[in-house]
Amino acid sequence: MKQKIFLFLALALLLFIAGCTQQNLSVEDSISADENLIKIGVSQIGAESDWRVANSESIKTVFTEARGYHLLFDDARQKQENQITAIRKFIQQQVDYIVLMPIQETGWDSVLLEAKQAHIPVILVDRMIAVEDESLYASHVGSDFLWEGEQAVEWMRLKEKELNIVQIQGTQDSTAQLGRTQALEKAVEEENWNLLVQLDGDFTQAKTYEVMGDYLSQAERPEIDIVYCENDNEAFGAIQALEEYGYTCGKDGVDVISFDATRQGLKLCLEGKISLIVECQPLLGPLVEEVIQCLEAGCVPERHYYADEEVFMPNRLTRGIISRREY
Ligand code: GZL
């Protein structure tokens, strides 16, 4: 009997040691797996627009564990202070790279100096920042927003008339707002157009519907020729308000101009309600990966990587083109 108890205890001990070893292996494996993965902290602005949602999706699709990355993704819910908090957390977590979609151009010097002192390269995506020390970021991947605005005003010049314009601006101090506004204001000056009002739509449909409705509710108001919306979601809100006040949107009424070229925006363009959309490319994940792989290989990336973008008008669109779009 004693022999059987001894054998049972010996077997139990062996199983226990095997189990611990397996558990240690699995822990060691996960640590070694983490060590082999490139840790990336991403500070995203939020989800204010269809464009932003597509931009986030592009990042999450590229930076997966299967592709060699450990992604820490933070949604700042449209607040710079939340982005700054996220960056400090990434530094504590000793990520290998920080990817920042800056909500506005100013206010980054201090926190990016902390990242630099922690030897963590920062890659800017989408918008730019205004900093004294340009070494605070390794590279920028995004769009040339002044170019985008220039495409829109070139189309407006073709109308060859003194235009009355309502402008719906994007998030104040964001590079997208600054560039698209600069192009319009320059053309207004050169062409002697009338910029009736500049409203803040904050890149959202709801805010634009509200501010456009307030403007249209004013008793006395000049005729409107153009509503210059700084993204598609603003165009959706502006069209909703304009139609509620009896306006026709399109070539026989008010020309609505927009930026982004999301699938929904292009559908309204095909219908003729949006007269012109300048594309703004959100699918920037692959370009960001190109920068990170360049840094991993010890090379120096370009300072700026600009996405290829095009201009859409109703007569250049078909349902097929829209259905093949990725966002
Ligand atoms: C542009 C991006 C803008 C989009 C908006 O690159 O910053 O922010 O045009 C988004 O849709 O909200």
Boltz pocket constraint, residues with backbone or C-beta under 6 A from the ligand:
constraints:
  - pocket:
      binder: B
      contacts: [[A, 48], [A, 49], [A, 50], [A, 51], [A, 52], [A, 126], [A, 127], [A, 143], [A, 174], [A, 176], [A, 202], [A, 203], [A, 230], [A, 231], [A, 232], [A, 233], [A, 259], [A, 260], [A, 280], [A, 281]]
      max_distance: 6.0
